[in-house]
Amino acid sequence: MTTKQENRLNMYLALRDFLIPNEAITKDLPNFGANFTVLRDTIEKIQTIAELQRGDITGITKQKNEIRNTLIALTSDCSRKISAFAKNSNNTVLLSEVKTGKSGLVNVTDVALKDHAQIIYEKAQANLESLVSYGISAETQKILLDAINLYNTSIAKPRVGIAEKSQATKELVILFNTADTVIVNMDYAVEIIRLTQSTFYNGYKTARKLVDTGTSRLSLKAVAREAGNGNPIKGVTFRFVHSDLKVPGSNGEIVKKTADGGSFNLKNIAPGNYQVVISKPGFVEKKVLVSVSEGEMTELVVELERG
């Protein structure tokens, strides 16, 4: 995961751990329980994929190289023994087909090594009765064949591991979008009990804050998505008005528009509470409240409906 994703996951975990002992307060909020269930399931999936991402591909490669070295040793040993038989029996054709050194096998490609080992195996099989006195038997042939098959299987494993990690990265994006969406739904539901459960409400908002543990001095990140499909929306206007109108600027406002990715960042804005009006032609205008704290990065995710 990226640092930003780890920060978001930490927020999810903090929010989950705050809500579990307070389920009696939220149980009657519309759709809150269903959204919280989705959030908990999504967190588990994110953690599972994160473990996969942390898996070391070099470990897979190391294992394949160990199998390769074993096959090289077995193939070169069998080649030497067949070569001795071919030389003693004046079989120059067989000698030219099987004679090879270990150093030659070390430098060939994966596929070429597998093919050469298979040739050595087949030549030994064809002369098995004559090779017993040279140390080649049905038992040694089985060991060589097993090594060939195991190596053939191992060749693709590093690439498969890389492909799995790439797929995991894509799945994480989807899962984080899902978590963000249900948390926004939960945010709206919690507003219902803002006055009647003020202690819980303040605790929820504290757990909900996204803390940036990196070196960035971002104060707020805003994201606009289309309701229903989660697609980012470019050109959405966010108008921030601080509770103290003199704080942000001469007009008491900060106005920003989302870029191609449906988001923008605000750096070092004054802490406090902001009334935010979100609008774009073709979409229903939305108003939300957001709290920005000193030294913390707040993420504001909104969904707009077409209108």
JOJOVEN-V703879 format. One record per helix or strand. SS is the DSSP state (h for helix, s for strand). FROM is the first residue (numbers start at 1). LEN is the number of residues. Records with the same first field share a line. If there is no record, write none. Layout:
BEGIN
SS->FROM-LEN + FROM-LEN
END
This chain:
BEGIN
h->3-18 + 23-4 + 32-22 + 57-32 + 92-7 + 102-5 + 110-17 + 128-7 + 138-17 + 157-37 + 198-11
s->218-9 + 232-1 + 237-6 + 253-5 + 263-5 + 272-8 + 283-1 + 286-7 + 298-7 + 306-1
END
